[in-house]
Amino acid sequence: MSYYQKEISKILEKTNHAEIDPRHVEGYMRLEHSTLDGLSSAQFKKEIFISIACIKEGGVDMAESNAKSFGL
């Protein structure tokens, strides 16, 4: 698990979204941000919630396909 996935996982657990794969969240985040290093803590968290909404809307299969496209 990457550093980002570990951080995403912590937030998912704290917000009762532990069932969501952190790879899927990171994949959606990377659609908008090629690097996640420049995000503030608040922006990082906001992007996680946007990604959760994308996963819920598009489904797990689409999220998995997207994650794989980024090599996740």
C-alpha positions in Angstrom: 0.0 0.0 0.0 1.4 3.4 -1.0 1.8 6.3 1.3 -1.2 8.0 -0.2 -3.3 4.9 0.1 -2.4 4.6 3.8 -3.5 8.2 4.4 -6.7 7.7 2.4 -7.4 4.6 4.3 -7.1 6.4 7.6 -9.6 9.0 6.5 -12.0 6.4 5.0 -12.0 4.5 8.4 -12.6 7.7 10.4 -15.5 8.6 8.2 -17.2 5.2 8.1 -16.2 4.4 4.5 -13.7 1.6 5.3 -15.3 -0.6 2.7 -14.0 1.6 -0.1 -10.7 0.5 -1.7 -8.1 3.3 -1.2 -6.7 2.5 -4.7 -10.0 3.5 -6.2 -10.0 6.8 -4.3 -6.4 7.6 -5.3 -7.3 6.8 -8.9 -10.1 9.3 -9.0 -7.9 11.9 -7.2 -5.3 11.4 -9.9 -7.7 12.2 -12.7 -7.7 15.8 -11.4 -4.2 16.0 -9.9 -1.2 14.3 -11.5 0.7 14.7 -8.2 -0.9 14.7 -4.8 2.1 16.3 -3.0 0.9 19.8 -3.6 -2.5 19.4 -1.9 -3.1 20.9 1.5 -4.5 18.6 4.1 -7.9 20.1 3.7 -7.8 19.8 -0.1 -6.6 16.2 0.2 -9.6 15.4 2.4 -12.0 17.2 0.1 -10.7 15.3 -2.9 -11.3 12.0 -1.0 -14.9 12.9 -0.6 -15.3 13.8 -4.2 -13.7 10.5 -5.1 -16.1 8.6 -2.8 -19.0 10.3 -4.7 -17.5 9.2 -8.0 -17.1 5.6 -6.9 -20.7 5.5 -5.6 -22.0 7.0 -8.9 -19.9 5.0 -11.3 -19.5 1.8 -9.4 -16.7 -0.4 -8.3 -15.9 -1.9 -11.8 -15.3 1.6 -13.2 -13.3 2.6 -10.2 -11.1 -0.5 -10.5 -10.6 0.1 -14.2 -9.6 3.7 -13.5 -7.2 2.6 -10.7 -5.5 0.1 -13.0 -5.1 2.8 -15.7 -2.8 4.6 -13.2 -1.0 1.4 -12.3 -2.6 1.2 -8.9 
